[in-house]
Amino acid sequence: MTVWTLGINHHTAPLDLRGRFAFPLDQIPHTLARFRQSMARAPEATLLSTCNRTEIYCSTDGQSLDPAIAWLAQAGGVSPHELRSHAYILQGDDAARHAFRVASGLDSMVLGEAQILGQLKDAVRAADDAGALGTTLHQLFQRSFAVAKQVRSSTEIGAHSISMTAAAVRLAGQLFEDLKDITVLFVGAGEMIELAATHFAAKTPKGMAIANRTLERGEALAGRFGAEVLRLADLPERLHEYDAVVSCTASTLPIIGLGAVERALKRRKHRPIFMVDLAVPRDIEQEVKALEDVYLYTVDDLAAVVQTGRDNRQAAVAQAEAIIDAGVQSFMHWMQQRDPKAGVVQLIQQIHQQTDVWREVELARARKRLAKGEDVEAVLEALAKGLTQKMLHGTLAELHTGDAEAREATAQTVSRLFLRER
């Protein structure tokens, strides 16, 4: 069995492309079922989908990744070629290390942020409920959660990190003289909006409102902050009342269009509107950003703000990476114990790596001799002899060590390897 990861994230794909691959949490079980049916043999699988990444984690018995790439490309409405140009494919210890880094917040736009760990746990729970989580992925993710806990408790990786919502408040403070004098509208009632409302409420704005498709959920959140509740259908007629708008819904299409914002600006006599779109796909039409009196920020626009203090935490990053490396080694050892063939595969890889080094050394020596004008036949003879000596050195040394019984056993092995008929 092997573990692999196929994904796109904020490092590899622009926001609008990521938006094509956004899967709401309540659709994950059904989506996983369709994905597993597309494979020749249904693999263990988990699907993680956030505003910054969409990743499929799988444990398979060596199946080709091409069907997985084709399925994901079709789900996002792009060609496999386009998906490959923005995707990453990780296997074995690279896939395990990626999972541990994601859980620990090292691969996040906000270095050390804790929200991704909860999102990953939700994704794993959804995969388990869908019957897609087997022993291997269960071990991978439980170990990733343990590593993330250790990273957070024993390093300062999360110290002074600026969340997306805190960054939004900071940017609003740069536009408005005093946040106590503004009114803020929050569109949606999920976790990100709750975080945003908490950060803005700390600045005691003049007024706050929650607009949500489901009034009951909107009222529950509004009650915590003393905010007004709006129906989403009333948004176009009320938009002009708010100085700041923060939106994050699960809508697959924009819910705040260019026309609605233009009308709002006209009624505001072109007083500026600060807008933050935390949704993927977008909640606010992209063209809104071109309006002169609108200051619109997306999750990607906030990237520079949330990097503040990153350089000061490089020591913590190094500590976290060491913890992750230990976790990866432990997981891969567990994998090898379950599958003896995995150790053989690793040995084969190491042999190839060693012979590559020998080849490069001898080629470099041969090129230098040729550059000096030495005879080509002599150089080729030396190249072949050098490679042969390097490959046989360890074997010949073993034939001269140990007692008679050990040498006899080594001799039989060497005979099978080097003297058998082709």
C-alpha atoms as one frame of an Amber mdcrd trajectory, in Angstrom:
protein
   0.000   0.000   0.000   1.099   3.565  -0.620  -0.204   6.981   0.415  -0.528
   9.878  -2.007  -1.947  13.390  -2.141  -3.382  15.280  -5.115  -4.224  18.931
  -4.563  -4.158  22.624  -5.356  -3.688  25.453  -2.876  -2.975  29.169  -2.521
   0.666  28.548  -3.472  -0.138  26.871  -6.791  -3.513  28.128  -8.047  -5.271
  31.522  -8.280  -8.455  32.196  -6.321 -10.875  31.771  -9.236  -9.420  28.374
 -10.125  -9.566  27.265  -6.476 -13.189  28.311  -6.488 -13.952  25.678  -9.124
 -12.824  22.973  -6.721 -14.657  24.103  -3.581 -16.725  21.306  -2.001 -19.057
  22.175   0.923 -18.527  19.960   3.952 -22.046  18.503   3.816 -21.351  17.289
   0.249 -18.072  15.566   1.076 -19.537  12.053   1.707 -21.406  12.064  -1.620
 -18.401  13.533  -3.448 -16.068  10.923  -1.966 -18.445   8.156  -3.059 -18.380
   9.428  -6.646 -14.597   9.746  -6.584 -14.051   6.221  -5.267 -16.427   4.814
  -7.882 -14.296   6.443 -10.604 -11.239   4.439  -9.540 -10.604   0.857 -10.666
 -10.513  -0.303  -7.035 -12.142   1.952  -4.455  -9.274   3.375  -2.374  -9.214
   4.767   1.134  -9.844   8.482   0.559 -10.298  11.815   2.341 -11.217  15.133
   0.734 -10.139  18.418   2.345 -11.691  21.576   0.893 -11.098  25.055   2.356
 -10.815  28.571   0.929  -7.086  28.009   0.428  -6.883  24.373  -0.696  -8.601
  21.312  -2.115  -6.744  18.061  -1.500  -7.489  14.370  -1.983  -5.587  11.978
   0.273  -5.585   8.322  -0.753  -4.148   4.991   0.265  -3.978   2.553  -2.643
  -2.161  -0.566  -3.783  -0.254   1.151  -6.575  -3.112   2.289  -8.828  -2.351
   4.957 -11.410  -3.143   8.529 -10.425  -4.462   9.367 -13.893  -8.100   8.444
 -13.069  -7.950  10.646  -9.958  -6.612  13.584 -11.959  -9.272  13.057 -14.637
 -12.036  12.904 -12.037 -10.920  16.041 -10.182 -10.455  17.945 -13.443 -13.978
  17.031 -14.531 -15.377  18.024 -11.124 -13.792  21.465 -11.529 -14.734  21.848
 -15.174 -11.140  22.113 -16.449  -8.924  19.905 -18.589  -6.554  17.408 -16.939
  -3.680  19.352 -18.529  -4.769  22.613 -16.879  -5.244  20.904 -13.520  -1.783
  19.326 -13.712  -0.230  22.742 -14.343  -1.540  23.978 -10.975  -1.633  20.770
  -8.929   0.867  18.943  -6.778   1.122  15.165  -6.495   2.929  13.801  -3.443
   3.581  10.181  -2.576   4.905   8.192   0.369   6.813  10.201   2.966   6.267
  13.420   0.970   2.496  12.933   1.241   2.753  12.192   4.970   4.952  15.243
   5.563   2.473  17.434   3.685  -0.429  16.185   5.819   1.537  16.875   9.010
   2.539  20.365   7.810  -1.056  21.195   6.860  -2.369  20.040  10.250   0.329
  22.049  12.036  -0.436  25.268  10.144   2.938  25.387   8.368   1.382  25.271
   4.906  -1.263  27.909   5.639  -1.447  31.454   4.306  -1.418  32.467   7.974
   1.629  30.713   9.390   0.681  28.702  12.461  -3.070  29.364  12.248  -5.166
  26.839  14.154  -8.368  26.857  12.074  -6.996  24.414   9.485  -6.648  21.696
  12.128 -10.386  21.860  12.836 -11.147  21.828   9.117  -8.936  18.773   8.642
 -10.633  16.983  11.527 -14.031  17.757   9.963 -12.837  16.338   6.629 -11.568
  13.159   8.273 -14.829  12.758  10.196 -16.810  13.164   6.958 -14.646  10.525
   5.241 -15.145   8.177   8.170 -18.931   8.700   8.056 -18.827   7.939   4.319
 -16.977   4.655   4.942 -13.972   5.900   2.962 -11.457   6.027   5.812  -9.418
   2.837   6.258  -6.641   1.823   8.617  -3.822   3.582   6.768  -5.435   7.015
   6.446  -6.808   6.715   9.981  -3.237   6.280  11.215  -1.953   9.092   9.000
  -4.442  11.640  10.269  -4.437  10.616  13.928  -0.653  10.975  13.862  -0.967
  14.325  12.077  -3.308  15.570  14.815  -0.852  14.437  17.492   2.048  16.142
  15.704   0.018  19.349  15.314  -0.720  19.328  19.047   2.963  18.858  19.852
   3.980  21.647  17.466   1.492  24.037  19.038   2.379  23.153  22.626   6.171
  23.040  22.313   6.931  25.831  19.805   5.841  29.440  19.307   4.682  28.826
  15.757   1.298  30.418  16.453   2.618  33.386  18.406   1.544  36.783  17.043
  -0.061  35.234  13.976  -2.574  37.489  12.260  -5.749  35.750  11.130  -7.568
  36.698   7.949 -10.342  38.317   9.942  -7.903  40.259  12.144  -6.157  41.422
   8.972  -9.508  42.675   7.663 -10.003  44.767  10.803  -6.483  46.164  10.447
  -7.150  47.196   6.835 -10.476  48.788   7.786  -8.642  50.774  10.445  -6.353
  52.169   7.754  -9.318  53.378   5.681 -11.597  54.769   8.394 -10.404  57.268
  10.974 -12.267  55.535  13.816 -13.972  52.135  13.559 -16.392  53.232  16.280
 -18.047  55.477  13.696 -18.796  52.834  11.068 -21.530  50.286  10.431 -20.547
  46.748   9.480 -22.532  44.139   7.536 -21.635  40.470   7.744 -22.978  38.216
   5.001 -23.209  34.586   6.093 -23.242  32.985   9.535 -20.469  30.399   9.427
 -17.227  30.099  11.356 -15.328  32.733   9.367 -18.098  35.285   9.788 -18.251
  34.499  13.507 -14.520  35.188  13.759 -14.851  38.389  11.749 -17.753  39.609
  13.863 -15.762  38.893  17.028 -12.799  40.966  15.803 -14.940  43.873  14.613
 -17.105  43.821  17.757 -13.951  44.360  19.822 -13.658  47.775  18.102 -17.265
  48.658  19.151 -18.538  49.878  15.762 -21.635  52.095  15.592 -23.745  49.264
  14.204 -23.513  45.644  13.063 -25.846  43.470  11.011 -25.952  39.832   9.916
 -27.459  38.854   6.560 -27.990  35.145   6.086 -30.092  32.866   3.922 -31.439
  31.129   7.048 -32.840  33.705   9.468 -32.712  31.363  12.450 -28.970  30.863
  12.178 -28.419  34.563  11.514 -30.448  35.469  14.606 -28.415  33.106  16.779
 -25.168  34.785  15.736 -26.599  38.307  15.849 -27.809  37.734  19.389 -24.230
  37.267  20.562 -23.162  40.674  19.280 -26.326  42.726  19.582 -26.513  42.939
  15.799 -29.467  43.440  13.469 -30.611  40.538  11.278 -31.353  40.868   7.552
 -32.792  38.554   4.971 -30.347  37.870   2.180 -33.048  38.941  -0.296 -33.071
  42.427   1.310 -29.343  42.907   0.772 -29.483  44.935  -2.507 -31.818  47.517
  -0.966 -29.897  47.823   2.301 -26.295  47.669   1.069 -25.863  51.451   1.000
 -26.363  51.641   4.779 -23.048  49.947   5.580 -19.507  51.288   5.521 -17.900
  47.849   5.713 -19.093  44.531   4.281 -17.553  41.158   5.140 -18.908  38.181
   3.219 -18.285  34.451   3.463 -21.006  32.062   2.328 -21.071  28.668   0.642
 -22.784  30.054  -2.457 -21.446  28.743  -5.763 -22.234  32.082  -7.459 -21.582
  35.708  -6.412 -24.373  37.111  -4.225 -23.239  40.764  -4.359 -23.118  41.965
  -7.941 -21.594  44.978  -9.644 -24.963  46.655 -10.205 -25.988  46.413  -6.557
 -22.715  47.994  -5.420 -22.956  50.772  -8.026 -26.465  51.630  -6.804 -25.289
  51.571  -3.190 -22.415  53.954  -3.971 -24.795  56.355  -5.706 -27.091  56.428
  -2.653 -24.044  56.911  -0.386 -22.991  59.911  -2.522 -19.812  57.943  -3.214
 -18.663  57.660   0.372 -16.232  54.695   0.320 -17.230  51.125   1.087 -14.731
  48.683   2.567 -15.455  45.123   1.387 -13.855  41.795   2.297 -14.705  38.635
   0.363 -13.513  35.621   2.368 -15.444  33.130   0.231 -14.119  30.652  -2.321
 -15.777  30.762  -4.852 -16.250  34.534  -4.691 -19.282  36.088  -3.003 -18.622
  39.524  -4.553 -18.253  39.945  -8.303 -14.663  40.545  -9.356 -15.597  43.677
 -11.349 -16.574  45.467  -8.115 -12.896  45.946  -7.338 -12.547  48.374 -10.256
 -15.055  50.836  -8.761 -13.342  54.018  -7.597 -14.916  54.224  -4.141 -14.749
  50.537  -3.241 -11.889  48.918  -1.355 -12.360  45.212  -2.006 -10.039  42.546
  -0.586 -10.140  38.802  -1.270  -8.407  36.045   0.687  -5.437  36.321  -1.687
  -5.255  40.099  -1.260  -4.871  39.609   2.492  -1.761  37.448   2.019   0.758
  40.283   2.459  -0.916  41.479   5.652  -0.951  38.092   7.350   2.759  37.563
   6.651   3.615  40.170   9.304   5.925  38.657  11.876   6.668  35.570   9.808
  10.425  36.201   9.734  10.477  36.469  13.521   9.149  32.923  13.800  11.665
  31.087  11.652  13.255  29.477  14.702   9.832  28.123  15.677   9.366  26.860
  12.112  12.635  24.938  12.316  11.521  23.357  15.597   8.153  22.459  14.091
   9.772  20.903  11.006  11.950  18.716  13.262   8.863  17.477  15.104   7.159
  16.793  11.773  10.182  14.904  10.413  10.121  12.630  13.468   6.401  12.052
  12.964   6.905  11.195   9.286   9.651   8.699  10.087   7.430   7.039  12.693
   4.508   6.792  10.254   6.648   5.399   7.434   8.123   2.827   9.833   4.585
   1.797  10.716   3.788   1.484   6.987   6.843  -0.705   6.402   5.938  -2.989
   9.278   2.503  -3.536   7.732   3.921  -4.094   4.239   7.337  -5.781   4.011
   7.484  -4.857   0.322   7.658  -1.175   1.299  11.121  -1.747   2.786  12.260
  -3.426  -0.428  10.963  -0.509  -2.478  12.864   1.910  -0.265  16.060  -0.166
  -0.662  15.662  -0.149  -4.443  15.264   3.639  -4.385  18.411   3.984  -2.276
  20.381   1.737  -4.649  19.286   3.868  -7.611  20.267   7.045  -5.763  23.705
   5.628  -4.942  24.380   4.497  -8.519  23.283   7.935  -9.770  25.939   9.517
  -7.534  28.630   7.124  -8.805  27.660   7.789 -12.406  27.830  11.573 -11.964
  31.260  11.341 -10.307  32.727   9.229 -13.112  31.102  11.327 -15.838  32.532
  14.513 -14.325  35.997  12.915 -14.226  35.656  11.760 -17.840  34.546  15.191
 -19.051  37.584  16.818 -17.441  39.917  14.341 -19.150  38.222  14.884 -22.521
  38.484  18.655 -22.077  42.245  18.194 -21.637  42.369  16.424 -25.005  43.012
  12.875 -23.760  42.304   9.907 -26.005  38.579   9.089 -26.135  39.085   5.315
 -25.919  41.307   5.696 -22.837  38.738   7.950 -21.165  35.887   5.510 -21.882
  37.988   2.616 -20.549  38.688   4.562 -17.342  35.003   5.498 -17.024  33.884
   1.858 -17.285  36.602   0.683 -14.903  35.742   3.379 -12.340  32.049   2.479
 -12.344  32.814  -1.239 -12.052  35.149  -0.718  -9.124  32.628   1.427  -7.285
  29.837  -1.110  -7.754  31.968  -4.099  -6.726  33.862  -2.524  -3.834  31.272
  -3.264  -1.148  30.622  -6.771  -2.438  34.304  -7.726  -2.540  34.841  -6.276
   0.921  32.029  -8.423   2.317  33.591 -11.555   0.805  36.699 -10.985   2.963
  34.943 -10.297   6.294  33.306 -12.509   8.910  33.854 -16.183   9.715  33.908
 -19.019   7.196  30.150 -19.624   7.456  29.337 -15.963   6.885  31.732 -15.769
   3.908  30.136 -18.883   2.391  26.641 -17.381   2.714  27.871 -14.114   1.168
  29.559 -16.041  -1.657  26.321 -17.842  -2.519  24.374 -14.557  -2.569  27.023
 -12.877  -4.734  26.970 -15.820  -7.142  23.191 -15.529  -7.553  23.431 -11.781
  -8.130  26.429 -11.569 -10.445  27.033 -14.971 -12.035  23.552 -16.121 -12.983
  22.782 -16.591 -16.660  20.760 -13.815 -18.215
